[in-house]
Amino acid sequence: MAVFTRIEQHIYCRGMSDRLQELGIFVRAAETGSFSRAARELGTTQPSISRTIAALEARLGVKLFLRTTRQVNLTDAGLILLERARHILPEIDEAEDAARGADSLRGLLKVAMPVAFGIREVIPRLPAFLADHPQLRVDFDMADEAEDLVAEGVDMALRLGKLADSGFGARKLASAPRMLVASPAYIKARGAPVTLDDLAGHECILGPGASGPKGWMFQEGGAERAIAGTQRFKVGSAEGVIALAKAGLGVALASLWMCRAELNSGVLEQILPGLRLDHADVHAVFPAGRQPSRKVRALTDYLAAALRSP
């Protein structure tokens, strides 16, 4: 076998590096469906992305995208390349991380999570994990609405409640009890409900994921039962539910994750403590078509243990 000269080695290594960069650009353009958006994410320009894709198509001799004025769509060849590239690029990262060792995770990890859950339960538990991996950077995408993980380029997401059927991979991390809570001032003014029927005369604060069209849904004697209450307030975020309850404006239904600090400080009190409610689950969700990277698996394992501890 011929021995490479230094120049040949440089050209070969640079060529491999350029091809991997091309693949990375192609994947983000394909997943976002937009050269402009891929350019913004990658810190470059739309013409630069277009040139890279054109060079890749020329080298392969096939069209990868069908371009219109508003969006780009993958051809059959593009779909095949995307499927393969999604496996190739993480495998390279995995190999490099493995070579560095278990304590040397590095690079960017993008995590999506609900705002209140992230602030209250995840971020306070992260210092120990990040101290073990000082070269790791984390981009938190915090929103209460579930986003398209692939289009957003998210490595993993934390989802509360029941998961919608999808092709995504998921792992249950922990569960927390749900309960009815109210402020001491509200309880003093309106009295504490003793039975579910008593809730009908109270201000019930409806929030995300805990109610149906007729109000709160409870399981009683094997049957589902709706409790409407006055329903003066409805809010689209868990933090808003807790804020309304702290202000003495009604009774809230919340998981322990959402009201732990308020219960410990006495700002909120549990009512109907004998009521048995379904627990709230949190899952780690991984984008379809990708194998969770070593960084993702490490954070998932850490949170599974951390969220189960007080």
N, C-alpha and C positions, 0 to 999 in steps of 0.2 A: 504494500500500500504506500502510495506517495506521501511524503511528509509535507504538510502545509508550510509555506513560508509565512513570515509574520504578516506580510501584506495580505496574503490569501486568507489567513486566519481572521484578520480584521474585517475583510470584506465579507467573509462567511458569517461571522458573529453579528456584524451590522445588518446583514441581510435578514438573518433570523429575527433580530430585534425589530426591524422595520415591518416584517410580516406580522409579528405579534401585535405591534401597534396598530396596523391596519385592521386586524381582526377585532381589537378592542373598540376602535372607532366604528367599525361596521355593526357590532353588537348594540352599541348605544343608539346609533341611528335607527337600527331596526326596531329596537324595543320602544323608543320614544315616538317613532313614526315621523320624525322631523329632523332634518339636517340642522336647522337653526337651533333647536333645543339641545341637540347633542353637542353643538358647538359651544353653547353657553355652559353646559355642564363640564365640558372638557377644557374650558378656558381658551378656546381658539375661535376662528371665524367660520361662517357658513361656507364661503368659497373654499376654505382649506379642507373642510369635511367633504365637499363635493369632489375636489381634486383627488383626495385619498380614495374615495369610493370608486371614482372613475379609473384610477390606476389599478385598484384591486380587480375591477371588472375586466380591464384590459389584460391583466396578467392571467386571469382565469379563463378568459374568452367567453364569458357568459354575462347576461344582464342579471343583476341582483335586485334592483329596484325598478318599479314603475313610477315615474315621477309625474305629479300634477302640480298645479300652481299652489295648492293648499297642503298637500301631504305626499308622503312617499309610501308605497306599499311593496311588500316583498314579492318577488317572482317565486316560482317553484324552486329554482336553483338557490335563491336567497333563503328560503325556508330551510332547505337542506343544510346550507352553510351555517345558519343561525343555530340549528340544533347541535351541530358538531362543535361549533365555536364555544357554545355555552358550557360544554364539557371540557374542552381543551384549556381554556384560559384559567378556570379555577384549579385544574390539575397542576398547572405550572405554579400558581401561587401556593398550592398545597405542598408541592415538592420543595419550594424555597423555604416555607415556614418549617417544614420537617427538618431540613438541613440545619436551620438556625437553632433548633431545640425548642422544647416545650415552653420555656419561659421567655421566648423571643418573638412573640406575635407582634407584627408591625403592619403598617399600612392603614387604610381607611375602612371603617366598619360603619355602614349606614343602617340605623335602626329607627323604625316607625313605632309610635306608641301613643295611646290616648294622653291628653295633656295632664289631667289630674292624677292619673295613675303613675305617669312618669315622674311628676314632681314629688308626689307623696311617698311612693313606694320603691321606685327603681333607682332614681338618682341618689338618694341617701345611702343606698347599699353598694354603690359603684366604687368608692375610693379604694377598697381592698383589691378589687379586680384590676383596676387601672394601675395601682402601685406595682402589681406583679408584671404588668406589660407596659412599661413606660414608652415604648415605641409605637403603641397603638393609638390611632386617632379615631374619635367617634363623632359621627354626624347624627344628631337626634332630629328626626322629622316628627314633630309632635302636633297631632291634630285629632279631634274627636271623630271625624268622619274617616271611614275606611278608604284607603287610597289604592290605586292600582300599583301593586308592588313592583311589577316588571317595568312599567313605564316610568316610575319614579326612581328606578335604579336602587331599590332598597334591598339590603342583604337579608334582613329579617324584620318581622313586625311582631309586636305584642298585641294580642286581641283579647278583649274581655267578653264574657258571655258565650252563647252558643255560636259555633262557627257555621257559616253558610256552606253548603256543599260546593266543593271546588276541586280542581286538580292540584291544589297547593299541598305541600307537605306541612304537617303540624305536629307539635308535641305539647301535651298538657304539662304545665309547670307547677301549678298550685291552685288551691281553692280557698275561698274565704266565706264565712257565713254572711248572709244578708239579714238585715233587721230594720225595724221601724224606729225612727228616732225623732225627737223634738227637743226644743230648748226648754230649760226650766221655766222661763217666763211664759212660754206658750202653755205648758202643762198647768202652771198656776192659774192662768187666766181661763183656760178652757176645760181643765180637768184631764186626767189620763184615761184613755179608752181602756176598758176592761175586756171587751170581746171584739171580734171582727165587725159585728153589727154596729158597734159604737163608732167605728170610723166613718160611717155614713154622715155623721153630724160634724165632722172635722174638716178643716182645710187640708186637702191632700196635694202635696207638691209632686207633680208628674215630671219625670225626667227620662233620659234616653235608656232604652232597653229594659225598663222595668214595668211597662204598662201596655195595655191593649187599648182598643178603641173605646172600651167602656170603663176604663180606669185600671187600677192594679188587679193583677190576676193571681189568685191564691189557689193552692191545692188543699181541699178539705174533704176528708172521707172518700178519697179516690176520685173526686170530681173537681173540675175547675170552677172557680167562683170569682166573679168580678166585684170589686168594692170601688164605688165611684167617688164617694166623698163630695166635697164642694167643688173641687178642681178649679180653684181660682187661679192657680199658677201652673204654668208648664214651661220648662226650660230645656234647652238642647244640650246642656253639658252637665256632667256630674258635679263639677265645682260649683255651678250655679245652683243645683239642688241643695248642696250643703250650705251655701251662703244664705239662701232663703230660710232654711231651717234654723240656722244660727241667729237670724234676725227675728226669730219668733213668729214667722208668718205661716207656719203649718207643720204637718207631719211629713217626714221624708222616708222613702225606702232606699236604703243604701247598703253596699257591702262594707264589711269591716275595713277594707282597704281605703275606702273613701271617707270614713269618719273616725278612724282610730284616734287621731290626735285630739279631736273634739270630745270624744268619750273619756279619754284619759284626763283631760283638763276640766271636765264637767260642763263644758259649753253646750254639749248635747247629752241627752239621756235616752237610753233604750226604753221603748214602751212595748207592751205585750211581749215580754221576754220569753214566755212559754210558747210563742208562735214558731212553728217549724217551717222554715222557708228553704227553697233550693239554694245551694251554695253558688257563688259566682266563681267561674273558672277563668284562668288566664292561660292562653296558649301562645307558644312561639310558632309563628307561621313563616314558611319559606317560599319564595317565588317558584312557580311552576317551571319545570325544565332545568332547574339548577340543583346541584348537590350542595348542601350546606358546607361552607368552607370551614377550615380549622378554626378560624377566628369566630365564626358563628357558633360552632359546636362548643367552643370554650365558654363563650358568654352564656349560651343556653344552659350548659351544665351549672355554671355559677349561679344564675338566677333561679334555677330549679331548687337549689339548696338554700339560697338566701331568702327566697320568698316563703319558704316553709318555716323559717325561724322567726321568732317574735321581733 
